[in-house]
Amino acid sequence: MIRQERSGTPSNGDDRLTTKVVRAVAADVGADPTDLPPLWTALDPDALDRLVDSGGESLTVTFEYRGRLVTVGSDREVRLGERDDAE
């Protein structure tokens, strides 16, 4: 369950979705993006890009990465939430 939701798409000109995910999570956990485990430990980054790029307007994908629930949609917005393990 998402207890707290934040949106983050820090950028330095690289608009790849997978880069946005890593940068958003890194900013949220207070780490350098290069210090995070590779995104492929959570899912196939190429498959995520293909899915979002080919999905319809109502597509959303949610997965866990570095203790955060990451949700991305066809709008390519990255939304972060924390897992509520109390339930």
C-alpha positions as CSV (number, residue, x, y, z in Angstrom):
1,M,0.0,0.0,0.0
2,I,1.2,3.5,-0.8
3,R,1.3,5.4,2.5
4,Q,3.0,8.5,1.2
5,E,3.2,9.6,-2.4
6,R,5.7,12.0,-4.0
7,S,6.5,12.9,-7.5
8,G,10.0,13.3,-8.8
9,T,11.5,13.7,-12.2
10,P,14.9,15.3,-11.6
11,S,16.7,15.8,-14.9
12,N,19.9,17.0,-16.5
13,G,18.6,16.7,-20.1
14,D,18.4,12.9,-20.1
15,D,14.7,12.1,-20.6
16,R,14.9,8.3,-20.6
17,L,12.3,6.9,-18.2
18,T,14.7,4.6,-16.6
19,T,17.1,7.5,-15.8
20,K,14.2,9.4,-14.3
21,V,13.3,6.5,-12.1
22,V,16.9,6.1,-10.8
23,R,17.3,9.8,-10.2
24,A,13.9,10.2,-8.5
25,V,14.6,7.3,-6.1
26,A,18.1,8.5,-5.4
27,A,16.9,11.9,-4.5
28,D,14.1,10.4,-2.3
29,V,16.5,8.2,-0.3
30,G,19.3,10.9,-0.2
31,A,21.8,8.9,-2.3
32,D,23.8,9.5,-5.4
33,P,22.3,7.6,-8.3
34,T,25.5,5.7,-8.9
35,D,25.3,4.3,-5.3
36,L,21.9,2.6,-6.0
37,P,21.8,-1.0,-7.1
38,P,21.3,-1.4,-10.9
39,L,17.6,-0.9,-11.9
40,W,17.7,-4.3,-13.6
41,T,17.7,-5.9,-10.1
42,A,14.1,-4.8,-9.8
43,L,12.9,-5.2,-13.4
44,D,14.0,-5.2,-17.1
45,P,14.6,-1.5,-17.9
46,D,14.3,-2.0,-21.6
47,A,11.0,-3.7,-21.2
48,L,9.7,-0.8,-19.0
49,D,10.6,1.7,-21.7
50,R,9.0,-0.4,-24.4
51,L,5.8,-1.0,-22.3
52,V,5.3,2.7,-21.4
53,D,6.1,3.9,-24.9
54,S,3.6,1.5,-26.5
55,G,0.9,1.6,-23.8
56,G,-2.3,3.5,-23.9
57,E,-3.3,6.6,-22.0
58,S,-4.4,4.8,-18.9
59,L,-1.3,2.5,-18.6
60,T,0.5,2.5,-15.2
61,V,3.3,0.2,-14.0
62,T,4.2,-0.2,-10.4
63,F,7.2,-2.0,-9.0
64,E,9.5,-1.9,-5.9
65,Y,13.0,-0.5,-6.1
66,R,15.3,0.4,-3.2
67,G,12.4,0.2,-0.8
68,R,10.1,2.5,-2.7
69,L,7.0,1.8,-4.7
70,V,7.6,3.3,-8.1
71,T,4.7,4.0,-10.4
72,V,5.1,5.3,-13.9
73,G,2.4,5.9,-16.5
74,S,2.1,6.7,-20.1
75,D,2.7,10.4,-19.2
76,R,6.2,9.2,-18.1
77,E,5.8,10.9,-14.7
78,V,7.6,9.1,-11.9
79,R,5.6,8.8,-8.6
80,L,7.2,7.4,-5.5
81,G,5.5,5.9,-2.5
82,E,6.7,4.1,0.6
83,R,5.5,0.6,1.4
84,D,3.2,0.5,4.4
85,D,4.0,-2.9,5.9
86,A,1.7,-2.4,8.9
87,E,-1.2,-3.8,6.9
